[in-house]
Amino acid sequence: MNRYEEQIVGALFDVVDAEEHGEARRLLMRAYESNATGDRDELIERLVSELVVVLNEELTRREGADVLTDTIGFLLDRFLSVVEVAPVAIVVVGPDGTVQLWNDGAERLFGWSESDALGRRFVSGEAETEAEAEVDGGAEAADPLESSLQRLRNGERLTGVEARHPHRDGSLLEVRFWAAPLRDRDGEFTGATYVATDIGERKRREQRLTVLNRVLRHNIRNDANVIAGHLEAIAANRPDDDPHVEAMDRRLSSIVDLSEAARQLERLQGSDGEESQTTYDLSSLVEGRAGDLRATHPTADVAVRSPADAEAVAHELFPYALDNVLENAIEHNDSPSPRVRVTVRADRDGASVTVADDGPGLPPHEREVLTRSDETKLTHSTGMGLWLVRWIVRASGGELRAAKSDLGGTAVTVSLRG
């Protein structure tokens, strides 16, 4: 039993009038109450059967027809109200790509009124003439949208496809659209429904941020190299443990790390969808990254406990996020021999990695970074590292948690799907 039949049953309850068809409504309610404790799908099936009996036995042929007509009208009114108030463009086309439904959202997005758009081509059904191409822009229209009708005819459903479509003023809009085929009871293709939204401003903003990011990273990298050279010259004439030189060196390293984090953020922004997902053997990945951590921090006590195999799916930048969590476990620890325990667990739904340390623990504002999706004054982090970890884990479809560790410091757990 599908959800559409369930909606019809609900509409019939609303349409059958208590005064005009009191006995029919009473029988329907009795059927519902007698089956209400059963399985949902089984309940709907029984109600449909009861509806047929009640309509045949309690209503005349004319009354039954009126009830069904009112039910269809009831559902249609609800559907049309949703279509009209939707903040996105909703367009229904026939098998040849001509517009049959054009909501207010489509008029706001594309500029054509409903009267202008109805009967005109939205996408190509077959080869079209120049006269037929005013609404869809003719040869200038983008291929993904223009080829979509044939793909829908072949049974595809299109999700989040980026394309260009002309506005009435002649400009080309950057849009993302979703589409599904429409078929009659015999399975014949009768057209398609499109939902489209404007992504132009978002893409322009991303482009500006990308350019700004690259310029700033280039300048930071060059300036950092110059400062590093001068600092090296100063350090040659100072004691090895000069606190001023060490402080400048730490700050310079932080600036370089910030530039690298910005580069990774640009990569994260430029990758989206399943093509950016990779299957990892977390046991192997963690062992390798923990080995690198031991090499760069030889005084640290780094232990790993993991099963022989622990597969999980994550974003291609996940190793960078793992490195960040591992580095944080040591870099913020003042102990001469920091302790880090890394535990990998696997289950039927995926796998998880927990990095526990004996450090001072994450400050509240840093820990909140791991649980919020936006950076406010209350969640301002001292760097981008934790934000990148959060964003990469979210892009992986995973979950991030922070708690007090058994070692006395912080335990950060990343859970990933299998």
Residue, then its C-alpha position, 0 to 999 in steps of 0.5 A: m500500500n503506497r502513501y498516495e492511497e493513504q492520502i486518498v483514505g484521509a481525504l475521504f474521511d474529510v469529505v464524507d459529511a457527518e450530516e448528509h452521510g452520517e451512517a457511512r461516516r459512522l461505518l468508516m470510523r468503526a472500520y478505522e477503530s477496529n483496525a487501529t492497533g494493527d500494522r499501518d500498511e495492513l490498516i490502510e488496505r483494510l480501510v480501502s476494502e471497507l471504503v469500497v463496501v461502504l460506498n456501494e452499500e450506503l450511498t447511491r451511485r450519484e452520491g458515491a460519484d459526488v463523494l469521489t469527485d469531492t475527494i479528488g477536488f480536495l486533494l487537488d486544492r491542497f496540491l495546488s496550494v503547495v505548488e503556488v506557495a512553493p519558493v522554488a520554480i515548479v514546472v510541468v511539461g508535456p512529452d514534447g517539452t511544452v509547459q503545462l503548469w507554471n507556478d509563481g516561483a517559476e515566474r519569479l525565477f525566469g521572468w515569464s508570466e504563466s500566460d506567456a509560458l503556457g504552451r511554449r517550450f521549456v526544454s526540447g522534446e525533439a528538434e525545435t525551430e527557432a520560433e519555438a525556442e523563445v522560452d528555453g533560449g534555443a541553441e544557447a540553452a545548457d545541455p544538461l537541461e536540454s537533454s533532460l527530457q530524453r533522460l526522463r523518457n528513459g526512466e531516469r530521475l534527475t537530482g540536483v543537476e546544475a545547468r543554465h536557463p535563460h531569463r526573460d531579460g536575456s541573461l542566463l541563470e545558473v540553476r539547479f534542478w530536480a526532475a521526475p517523469l510522468r506516466d499514464r496508467d499504461g506506463e506511457f511517458t506523458g511529460a515531466t515535473y521540474v523543480a528549479t532553484d537559482i544558485g547564481e548568487r551562491k556560485r558568484r560568492e563561491q568564486r569571489l571567495t576562491v579568488l580571495n582565498r588564493v590571493l591571500r594564501h599566495n601573499i601569506r606564503n610569500d610573506a611567511n618565507v621572508i619572515a622565516g629567513h629574517l628570523e633564522a638570521i636573528a636566531a643565529n645570533r641568539p641563544d638556542d632557547d631564546p624565548h622571543v625567537e621561540a615565540m616568533d617561530r610558533r606564531l609563524s608556524s601558526i600563520v603557515d598552518l592557517s594558509e594550509a587550512a585555507r587551501q584545504l577549505e578551498r578543496l572542500q568547497g570545490s568537492d561535493g557529492e558521491e564522487s568526493q567520497t572514498t572507502y577507507d580501511l580505518s585500521s590501516l589509515v590510523e596506524g599509518r597516521a599514528g606512525d607519522l605522529r610518533a616520528t614528528h613527536p618522538t617523546a609522545d606515547v602514542a598507542v593504537r588499538s584497532p580491529a584487523d579490518a574496519e571499512a568506512v566511507a568518508h570525504e577524500l579530505f578525511p585523512y587531513a581531518l584525522d591528522n588535525v585531531l591527532e596533532n591537537a592531542i599533542e600540541h596542546n599538551d604541556s607534558p614532556s611525554p604526552r599520552v595519546r590513545v587511538t581506538v578504532r571500532a567497527d560495526r555493521d553500520g560503519a566504523s569510528v575513531t576515538v582519539a583520547d589524550d591526557g592533556p588539559g582538555l578542550p576549552p568550552h568555546e573550542r568544544e562548542v565548535l564541534t557541536r555547532s554548525d555556525e561560528t559566532k562570537l560565542t564559538h570563535s576558535t583560535g584557528m580553523g583546524l577544528w572547523l575544518v575537522r567538523w566540516i570534513v566530517r559533515a561532508s562525510g555524512g559522519e558524526l563528531r563528538a567530544a567528551k572527557s577522556d579516561l586519561g584525564g584530557t579530551a576524547v574526540t570521536v568520529s563516527l562514519r558510515g560503512 
